[in-house]
Every structure is written in structure tokens, then in C-alpha cells.
Amino acid sequence: MKLYSTNNKNNLVSLKQAVMKSLPEDNGLYMPVSIPKLSKSFYKDLDRLSFKELSYQICLNLFDGYIPENKLSEIIDRSVNFPAPIVSFDDHTHLLELFHGPSMAFKDFGARFMSQLMAYFNEGETKRLSILVATSGDTGGAVASGFYNTPGVEVIILYPSGKVSDIQEKQLTTLGNNITALEIEGTFDDCQALVKKAFLDSDVNNHLRLSSANSINIARLIPQSFYYFEAFKQLPSKERKVVFSIPSGNFGNLTAGVFAKMMGLPIDKFIAATNLNDVIPQYLDSGEYTSKPSVATLSNAMDVGDPSNFRRLKNIFSGNGSTWNNMRNHIVGLRFNDSYTKAAIKEVDSRYDYTIDPHGAVAYLAYRQYQIYNEDCQGVILETAHPAKFIDAVETILDKKIHIPDKLATLLDKRKSAEFLTKDFDAFKSWLMNHY
């Protein structure tokens, strides 16, 4: 399997190089040279395949023998070991629960697969691997859980001070050992900028073996494509057009869905559902992309003002004709403020007796709006996190107590351990050089 940089298609690397390095030196993002379609026999047998089996078949197709089959099977067994069930609200409206992993967020799929893949690639290395990751909420907890006590790996998580929920913060600041949390005085975009600058700094790279666990790393996106197939497999009808409504922040989740479509999964449309951080819906409306400072919202994991994976989407849809028109043929962008999000949480509770989290609520709103003019479709709403991760907000909105799963309840009495830094890169660089 070969990959190239979105800034230079002649810059080819192996899967190991792309995963372990994360970012090309030209500051692009790695993309597979080809994403081959899955065979007709795969789709014929899809309903009979387990989640692990379909994930294994997808990787066999993508990796094309790069990883021995027995090793690949072990990686899948250790990472795809929790379900992604469909909940049907009605014949046209389905919800994919992606919160059954250890950190109770969809990013468990990417983080656990990545940790296993990196552990395989890291065998025989004598110098420790330092993983930098910026989080707007859920990535940090998933990465902390996925890489906890992984031999030869240390993880540094940067998160925006005061802009994640209490439980999200506990998930990434209470493990210790090889997990270090840095509380940054700024936004997610500031955290992400620090990580990107570190990868381009020669002093830091000479001092540390760096990699990233954000969706800038291709190893995060590959496993996120798996659950699109798992969702399609569970749909009661395969006849209606299928639409996925995706709560979108850094746009890795949506990009993974596009990968699934490129592999032949019959997806009619993607709905990019955002909060007020709507630079991609604005691009889809106007053809102009303008990044802007992120705004704090109820759906905090989507508070991203300059989504990294926009570069991958542009790369995918470039070629014949207008990139903008090509993208709009596949993706619809819709945005909603917190007032609408709160109303959606109430509506889902009263109509379906289901407690949805703020991010899923935005995706629910987007699908309902899309459905007004597309009555013949069936929608899959991605429920990306358990509502208890946002317990204060959800309980206030619904004016009732919600159950806290044991995985989260055990965190409540743990003590936070994090170092506070400004968003100044020199301060961050100094911290890295002095601590490792």
C-alpha cells in the first residue's frame, strides 16, 4: 500500500511511514494512491459477516498484503471488539450507536485500531515513540484509553482549557503512566496548531520520534470506514437511498464515509451537520473556504474553525470539473445553533423515548431538514458519544436524571492531573524538549 501527500502526489511513502510519521514534511496529509472497490462477493456476503470479519476483509483489500494476514487478524481482534448497533426510530430514520467502546465515543474505533497498528510497526524500535494529539473533547479520552500502557509509546494530549466537559476531562487527565495531559489556554484550533508546528520543527523532530493520533493520521480514518458497512448491513431495507448524517468537526468521520463509498458502499449522500463552526457548509454554499476562530458550543467536539480533513476532501473531489461542484454532488452542509440543538434533544426524548447527546442531536436536525425535500431516502444518524459524557447539559435540558454507565461513573472521584500551558509555541516546544 502506497500513500502520497495532498501537497505533492509524487511524494510516495509506505503505510508504515505514513502511520508512524503522521504528517508529510510538506505539511500535506497522507492519502492512499488508490482505494480499490470491494468485490461483488463481499457485498453478496455482507449480511452474513460479523463486524470483525467485514473489517478484516476491508483491510485485506486496502493493505494488499502489506501486513501478514495473521498479524492483521490480531490487530482487528484487539480493536474491533465492541458493537455498533442500529436503533430504528421509524422506517426512514435510524441511529448508529458508536459509543459502546471503552471511552464511550466513536473515536474508540480509530484510537484502538491505531494503537494496535502502531504497536506492530514499533516492534524492534529502541527509541520511544511520542504521540502528540489535540482534542476538542472525545479524541483525548479514546487515545488515552487506546494507548494506555502500550510498550515503547508515550502520549501527550493537548486540550483547550474550560472547553471540554468534566467527564471528558477526567478521561484524559486521570490515567497517568504513559499518558500526559496539557491544558492549553486557548481553543481546539490552538491545540491543533501547536501539534502541527511541532511536526514541522527540526529541533523537536531531532529530539523525539513523533507521531499523531488525530485524524490527520490516516490510521484513524481507515477503521472509521468500517462502521459505515456495519450500519448498512443492519438496515431493514436496502432498496431506499441511504443518507448518512454526520456530526462534523475536523471532518475525519465524514472523510472515512467517503472512503467507504469509494470502496463501493451504496451511499447516496452525506450530510455534514455542524454547529456554528460551519466553514465547510459555508464552502458548500459559496465555493469559498475561509477558516475562522472556533466558537464554543454545546456540541463541543465539533468546535473546529479550520478542519484539517478539508484538504483530503478537496483532494478526493478534484479532477474532472469543479472541485466545489463535485463535492456538492456528494455532500450537503447544514448548520444549527445551540437553541435548535436543545430543542432536538427534547424532541428525540419525547417522540422516541431516547436520550441523544448534543452531537447526535445536530445530526438528527440535519437529517430531518434534508428529509423534507427527500422523502424517499432513509437516514443513518451517527450518535458519536454517550449522552452521559455531557451529563450536566443533557440533564438540564431534559430536566431529569440520566443513567451514568459504570465506565464513566468510576471517573468522577478521580483526581485530575494536567499541566497548564499558554498557546505560545515556544513555550510548548520548551516543555517537550525538557520533559523527554
N, C-alpha and C positions, 0 to 999 in steps of 0.2 A: 504494500500500500504506500503510495507516494502522496505527499501533500505539497501545496505551494502557498506562497504569501499573496494575500489580496493586493499587495502593492507591487508584486513582481511575479508573474506566472512562471518565470524561468528559475525562480528560487525554490528548488525542489529539495525536500527532506523526507526521511523515513518517518513512520508512525512514532517510533521511539523518540526521535529528535523533536518532533512536534509536541508530543505529550510532555516530555521532560523539560523542554525549554519554554514551552507555552507561547511565547511571542517571537516572531522573526526580528532580526536586527533592524529591518527597515520599518518597524512599527506597524506592520500589517497584521493580519490574522491568518492562521493556517486554515486551508480548505483542501478537501480531498481532490485529487486530479480528476477522479471520476466517482460517481455514486451510481453503481450498477443497479438495474432493476432486479427485483427478486423474481424467481422462476414462477411459471404458472402452477407448478406442483405445490409450491409454498402456499400460494393463495387458495388452492383447492383444499389443502390440508389445514388451513389456518384455524378453523373452528375446533380441530382436534388437538392442536398444540397447546401445551401449558405455557405460562408466561416465560418460564426459564427456557423452554425449547424454542419458542419463536425468537427470543433474544439471542440465543446461541446461533440460530440459523442466520439472523441478520448480520451478526459479527463475522460468521464464516464468509458471507457474501462480500462484506466490506473489506475485511482484512486480507482475504485472498491468500491464505496460507502463511501470513507473516508471523503469526503466533501458533505454536503447535496446538493441535486440537485438544489434547488432554489438558494443557495449561489454560486454554481458553474456556474449557468446560469448568475448570476450577474457579476461574475469575467470575463466571456467570453464577455458579452455585453460591459463591460467597457474597455476591452483590444483589442479585435479583432474588431475594429471599423473603419478600413480603408482597402482599397482593395490591392490585389497583382495580377495585371493583366499580362497576357502573351502578348508579342509583337512578331509576327512571321516575321522573316527576309525572310525565304523561307520554303519549305515543311519539311526540315530537321533541321532547325535552329530556335530556339525560345529563347526569353529572358524574364525572370521573373523579373518584376519591383518590388523591395522591398523597395522603398523609398517614399511611399505615407503617411507615418506616420508623427508625429509632428517634429521629428528631421531629417527626410528625409534620414534615413538609416535603414537597415534591423533589426538592434538591437532594434528598437522600439517595435517589436513584443515581444521579450523576456523581455525587461525592463518594459513594461506596464503590461504584464501578471504577472510578478514577483511582481511588486508594489501592485497589487490588491490581490495577494495571501498572501503576507507578511502582508498587512493591515488586512486581515481576520484573520490570525494566531496571529496577535499582539493585537487583541481586548482583553481588560481587563488587559493588562500589565501596570504596573506603571512606570517601568524604561524605558527610551528612548532606541530605537534600533539604533545603529551606524553602518551604511553600508559603508564598505571600497570597493573601486573599482579602479582598474588600467585600463587605457585606452591607446590604440595606435592611437586613433582618434575618432571613431564613438560611442564606448560604453559610453563614458563620457556624450555626449550630450543626448543620448537616456535615460540613467539612470537619469540624471538631470531633464529631462522633465517628465519622468515616475513617479518619486518620489517627484516632487516639491510640497511642502506644504502638504505632507502626514502626518497626525497626528501621533505623537509619534516616528517619524523617522527623523534622520539626516544622510546626505550623505557626505562622504569625498572622493573626486575624485583625484587620482594621475595621472598626465600626464607628458610625457617627454618634457622638455623644448626645443623649437625650432623644434620639430619633428611632429607637427600636423599642419594642415592648419589653416589660420587665422579664417575662419568661424567655423571650428571645435572647436577652442579655445574659440571663443565667445560663442558658445553654452553651454559650461560647466563652464564658468567663469563670466557670467553676470546675473544669476538668483538671487543669494543671498538667503535670508531667511534660509531654512534648507539645502542649498547646499553650500559646501565649496570646493574650488579647491586648490590643492597643485601642484605647478610647480616644478618638480624634475629634478635636474641636472644629467641626465643620459638617459637611453633608456627605452622602454616599459618593457623589461625584468627586469630592475632595479626596476621599479614601482611595477611589479607583485611580485618580491621577497620581497619587503617591506610589501606588503599586506599579503603574506603567512607567513612571520615571525611574524607579529602581531597576527595572529590567533593561533600561537604556543607559544606565550609569556604569561606566567601565570599572570604577573603583569597587562598587558593590559586587559586580559580577566577578571580578578577580578574587574577591574575598569570600564569596558564598556561591554554592551551587543553587541557583534559583529556579523555581517553577511556580506556577499559579494554579489555584483551584477555582478561579472564577470561570464564567462561561466564555472568556477569551480563550480558554484551553479547549481544544477540540474533544478531549476525553470527557468533558462534561456533556457535550451535545449528543454524542453518539448514543449513550444509554437513554437519554431523554426521548429519543425517537422510538424506543421500544414500546412505551405505553400508548402511543397512538395506535399501533397494531393491536395491542391488548384491548383498547377501548372499542375499536372497530369490530373485533372478534365477538364482543359481548352484545352488540346492538341487536335488538329483536328483529329489525328489518334491515336488509342490505339493499333494498330497492330504492328507497328515497335518497336524495342527495344528502351527503354528510358534510356538516359545517362544524368546525371546532372554534369555540370562543375561548380565548386565552388571555388571562390577566397578564399584562406585559409591562416589564420594567427595563431590563437590559436586553430583552428580546432573544435570549438564548432558547427559551422554551418554544417560541414560535418558529425560530430557525430550525430547531430539531424536527418540528412538524413538517416543515418544507422538505427536509431531508427524507422523511417518511414518504411524502408524496412523490419525490423524485425516485424512490425505490418502488413506486407503483401502487401505493395505497390510494384508493379512490376517494380522495378528499376534494370536495367541490370548492370550498372557500375556507380561509382563515379569517377570524375576526380578531384584530388587535385591539383588545379592550384596555384602555388606560384611564388613570385618574387625571388630575390637572397637569401632570407631566406628560404632555401629549405631542412631543416633537415629531413622532412618526405619523400619527393621524394628521397632523398639520402638513407634513410632507405629502401624504397621500392625497390630501385636498388640493394642494397648491403646486407640488413639484419642487418646492424649495425646502431644503433641510437647514434648519437653524437651531443649533444647540442652545440651551439656556440653563441658568441655575435651577436646580431641582427645588420643588416646593413640598413642604411636609404635609402629608395627608393621612387619612385613616388607614388606607391601604399602603403602609409604609414600605413594603418590599418592592413596590413599583415606583418609588420616588427617585427616578433617574432622569436627569436632564440631557444626557448625551449617551444614548445606548450604544455600547460597543458593537453589538452584533448587527447594527445597521450596515456596517461595512460588508459583512457576509451577505446580507440580503441584497445589497446593491450588486455585489459580485455575481450572485446567483441569477439575478434578473437582467443583467447586462447582456449585450449580444445583439440579437435581431430586434431592430426597432428601438423605441424609447424605453429606458430602464424604468422610468416612472410609470408608463402605461403598462408595461409587463408586470410590475409589482401590483398595480391596482387590479389587474385581472385575477390575481390570486388572493389579495389581502384587502380587507375592509377595515378602516380605522375608526373607532368610536371612543369618545371620552365622556367621563361623568365626574361630578364633584361629590364631596362628602355627603351632602344632603340627600342626593339620589342614592348613594351607597347605603346610608342608614335606612332609607325607605325600602330598599331592596331586601335588606336583612329582615326587616319586619314582614315584608310580603312573603318571602320564602317560608318564614316561620308559620305564618297564619294560613297560607294556602296549602303547604305541603308538610307541615309539622317537621320541618328540617332546619337545623341551625347551620347557617352558612357563614364562612368567615368573610372579612371585608374584601379580600382579593377575589374570591369566588363570586361575591355579590356584584362586583364591577363586570365580571364576565357574564353573569346572569342578565344584567341590564342590557349589555351589548347584544346578546343573543335575542332577547325579547324585542329590541328595537329592529334588529335585522329581520326578524321573523315577520314583522308587519307587512313587508313587501316581498317576502319569500316564503309563502305559506307551505310550499310543497317540500321543504327541507326538514331534516332532523338535526338537532344541535347537540353537541357534546360540550358541556361547560367544564372547564378544568378547575376543580376545587383543590387549590395548591397547598393549603395548610389547615390544620385543625383549628376550629374557632377558639378553643381554649388558649391558644397562643396569644390571643388578643382579648383575654377574658374581661378585662375592665371595660373596654369599649363595647363588646358584644352584650355583656350583662346590663350595661347602662341603656343601650338601645332597646333591648327586649324587655327590660325591667323584670328580669328573672334570673335565677341562678342556672349556670350550665355546668355539666359534669367536667371535672378535670381528670384526664387519664393518668394512670399511675406514672407513666413515663415523664409527665410534666410535673405532677404533684411532688415528686421526690426532689425537684429542684428548688422548691420555694424556700426551704430553710438553709440552703447552701450559701456560702459567703462568696460574693463577687471578688475576683482578683483581676485587675486590669491596670495598665499604666496609661496615664493621660499625656497626650502629645498635641501640639498645635498642628495645623495643616501645612506648616513650613517643611519643604522637602529636605533642607539641610539638617533640620532637627531629626527628621526621620532617618536620614542617611547616617547621621552620627550615632543614633540609637542602634541601628543594625550593625555598624562597624564595631561598636563597643560591646555588644552583647553576644556576638557569635564569632 
